[in-house]
Amino acid sequence: MNSDNPKNEINRRRFLQNSAKLMAAGIYLGMYGMPELFGNVLPDTDAKGIPDVKLNNGLKMPILGFGTYGLSGEVCQRSVADAIAAGYRLIDTAKIYGNEVEVGKAIKQSGIDRKQFFVTSKLWVDDAGYESAKKGFEETLRKLGLDYLDLYLIHRPRGDVKGSWKAMEELYKAGKIKAIGISNFDPAQLADLLSYAEIKPAVNQIETHAYFQQTNDYKVLKKHNIHMEAWAPFAEGRNGLFTNEVLTQIAKKYNKTTAQVSLRWHYQRGIVAIPRSSQKAHILENLDIFNFKLDDADMKAIEKLDLNKTQFPEWS
């Protein structure tokens, strides 16, 4: 969930590299400084450009992907196609986004082997419960035009979570889903799920960015070996994130943008991030984060930006 609002984009692109460099970033990204905090980021041995994380069931997941929240129709299909052409292979969608058909079309039309993709979708609240979750999953699969999902998440901890999880465990065992997980679960809600889950969630996708660093959630997820994924790595530009003085100064230091600094910060914490944009230049820019490294002073400066509160109160 990221914003393409022009007001939020002021100064974000001030330090854009020239188009040749951006295109090169989409073809090959050298990895500079392996993150150590989560402890399961894998070397980019096949030089495809984006390192993987290793989930608790052994599945590899790209640490940087493309989000589709807020994209619809032709714009969504074109944006996903642009992202795939740039080198993204993790594509994130959800039933509630209303764009699974367009995402599926872009994947199919790319001509790239399905096995090269890591596709995530999510079970919405209306489909909570054992039987409903199975139907909801089949609807998602049909709209995407796929035979399986790489990751399926309970979008929100609402309704019959226990029934939903049981259905997802069965779909996982049947090979219809490569990994199952959750989204927007706090530590207490996670603890409740773990009390009855036969299969531990592989991922918890939550709001996290410089203004809401979710330090406690980070520690809890690491303890349980559940990977943390950021659904709003830029806070959608809220509270002036793209023009924040601290991020701007760090960006100048490396001749990068505040967006690239934000994504690099997530990467060095070992967090999967799924930035979204409908602009090809921004899609490429967001990939260009593996050729520099934030130093300890940078990381500490960003740590001090934490307001420890959501920037999306309407979602609470």
N, C-alpha and C positions, 0 to 999 in steps of 0.2 A: 504494500500500500504506500505509494509515494506520489507526490504531487507534481503535476506539470504546470501548475499555476504560474504564469509569468512573474507575478509579484514575488513568489518564493524563489524564482530562479535568478533574480537580480544578483549579480556577482558570482553566482555559483560557477558559471562557465568562463569566468574571467581568465583563468589560467589554462584554457583548453589547448591541448597540443595540436599541431597541424594535422590535416586529414590523413596524410601518409603515415604518420606515427600511429594514429588511431586505427587505421586499417591493419597495420602490422600487429597491433595489440589483439585484434580479432583473430589473427592467424596463429600467432605464437606469443605466449606470455611467459617470460622467464620468472622463476620463483625466487624471491629475495627474502630470506629470513623466515625459517619455518616456525610457525606458532607452536607454543609448547603448553599453553595453559590447559586446554582440554585434553591434550595428550594422545589424540587419535587422528591427527591430520596426516595424510599419507603423501610421500614424495610424488611429484608429477613425473613418474617414470616413463610414461608414453608420450610426453611432450604434447598433449592435446591442448594445453593451455590453462586449464583450471584444475587445481588439486582436488582430491577427494577427501572426505572424512570417512571413517569406518564406523558404521553403526553397530549397536550391541549384538546384532545377529550376523555380523560379518559382511553385510551389504555395503558397497561403496556408493557414496552420495557426493556429488560436486559441492564444494564449499561456497560456490557462488552461482546463483541461478537467476531466472527471469520471472518476476511476479506479474500477474495479469489483473489484479484487482482494479476495477474502474475502467477497464478496457472492454469494448463491446463491438460487435459487428465487424465491418471491414477493417476498422482501425485496429481491432484486436488481432485479426488474422494477419494483417500486414506487419504489425509490430512483432508478433511471435515469429513470423518468417524472417524478419530482419535480425532478431535475436539469434535464431538458429544459424543464419548465414554468418553472423559475427563469431559464433563459437559456443554459445550457451547450449547446454544439454539438459540442465535441470529446468523444467518448466512447471510453474506452480499455478493451479487454478482451483476452483471450488464451485459446487452447485449454485450457491447463492450469488456468485459473480455473474451467472447467466451467459457465460462465454465458452463453455466446454466444447460446443460444436465447432466454434471458430479455432480454438486451440488445436483440436483434433485435425482439422483440415490443414492447418499450417504444418503440423508434424508430418502428415501423410504426403503433402505436396513437396516437402523438402527432399524426398527421395532418399533420405538417410535411413539406414537400418534401425528399426525400432529398438533394438538392443542397445543402441548408442545413447538413447534418451533415458532420463530419469523424470518420470511424470508423477506429479503429486496432485491429488484432489482431496476434497473434504466432505464429510457427512454433515448436512445441515440439521438444525434443531428439529425441523418439521419431520425429519426421517428418523428420529431417535427411537430406539426400541429394537428388539431382536428381528422381528419380521420386516419392519419398516426399513431398518438399516440395510438388510439384504436387497430389498427392492430399490432403495436409494442408490446403492452401489451399482446395481445392474443398469440403472438409468444413466448414471455417470459414465459407465463403461461404454454404453451404447452411443451416447452423445459424443464421446471422444473418438469412437470408432476403434477402440483398442481391445486386445484380448486380456490384458492384465494391467494393473497399476503398480508402479514401483513403491509408492507410499500413499496410504490413505489415512486421513486424520479425522478424529471427532472435532468438528470445528469449534464447538463451544460446550462447556460442561453443563448442559441443560437436558432436562427430560430423563428418559431411562438410559442413563449412561452404561449401566451394567449390562442391559440387554444389547445395546449397540456394540459394546466391547466383545461380548460373547459371539455375536454375528461376525465381527471383524476377525476374531481369532479363527473362526471356522473358515472364512474366506482365505485367510493367510495360510492355514494348513492345506487348503485345497490348491494353493499355488496361484490364486487369482490376484493376490497382493503380495509383493516382495517384502514389505515392511509395514507395520501399522503403528500409529502414533496418535498424538493429541495436539490440541491447539487451545491456547488461552486458559490452561489449567494452572491454578496457583498451587503452592506446595501442599496445602491441606486437601485440595481436590485430587491432586496426584496421589497423596497418601491413601485416600479412600479408594481410588481405583486399584492401587497396588495391593490392597487388602484382599481383593478377590480375583485379580487378573492372573490368568495362567501364563500369559505371554506379556512380558514387560514392554511398555511403549518404547519405540526406538527414537522418537523425536517429540519434542514439545515446541511448537511454533508459537512464539509470543511476541508482544510488543517489546522491542529493545532498541535503544539508540543512545546517543550521548546524554540526552536529557532524562532518560529512564533506563538505567543500566542494569536493573534487576539483579543486583549483586547476590541477594539471598537465593533467588531462584537459580542463578548460575551455579552456586555452591551445591544446592540440593540436587540439581540435575546431574552435575558432575559426579556427586556421590553415588547416584543410582545408575550411572553410565547411560543416561538418556541425553541425546544430543539437543542442544539449544539452537533454535533457528529464529531469525529475526524477520518478522513480517513488516516492520516499518523501519528499515535501517537509516532512513533520513528523517524520520518523524513527519513525513510528508511536508517537510519544510516549515512545520509549525514552530512558533516561538523564535522565528528568525534563524533556524539552524544553518541555512546556506550562507548567511551573512554573519554568523557568530564570529566575534573578534578572535577568539582563541583558535578556532578551526581555520580562519582565514590566514592568520599568521603562520600556522603550521603548513598550510597549503603553499604559501609563498616560499617557504623554506625549501620545499621539494619541487617547486614548479608544477604543482598539482592543483586540483580543485578541492573545495571543501567536501564535495561528494566523494571524491576518491579517498580523501583522508578518512572520512566516515567509514567507508567500506574497508579500508586497510585496517582501521581500528577493530572492526568486527573480525576480520581475518586473523589478526594477531591474537585475538582472544579465542580463536578456534570456533567461532560461531558462523553457522551457515546464514547467508543473507540473500534476499531475493528482491533486489531493486527493480522498479518498474519505470518504464518510459515509453512514450510513443514516438520519440525523436531518435532517428538513427544515430546521430552524433553522440547523444547521451548514452545510448545503448552500448556503443563502442567505448566511450569514455569510462563507463562503469567497469569495463573489463580490465582497464589499464592500471591495475593496482599491485601487480606482483613484481615490479621492478624498483621498488623503494621500500624502506623500512622505517617505521616510527621508532624513535629512540625512547629510552625510559622517561626522559623529561616530557616528551610529547604525550606519552601514555598517561603520565601523572597529571598533566595539564587537562587532558580530556576527562580523566576521572573526576576532576573537580567540577565539571559541568553538570554532574548528576543532580537533578532536582528531586529524584526519588518519587516521582508521581507521573501517572499516565498523561500523555498529551492528547488522548482520545477519550475524554470523559463520557462521550456519547455511547461508547462501546462497553462501558463498565456496567 
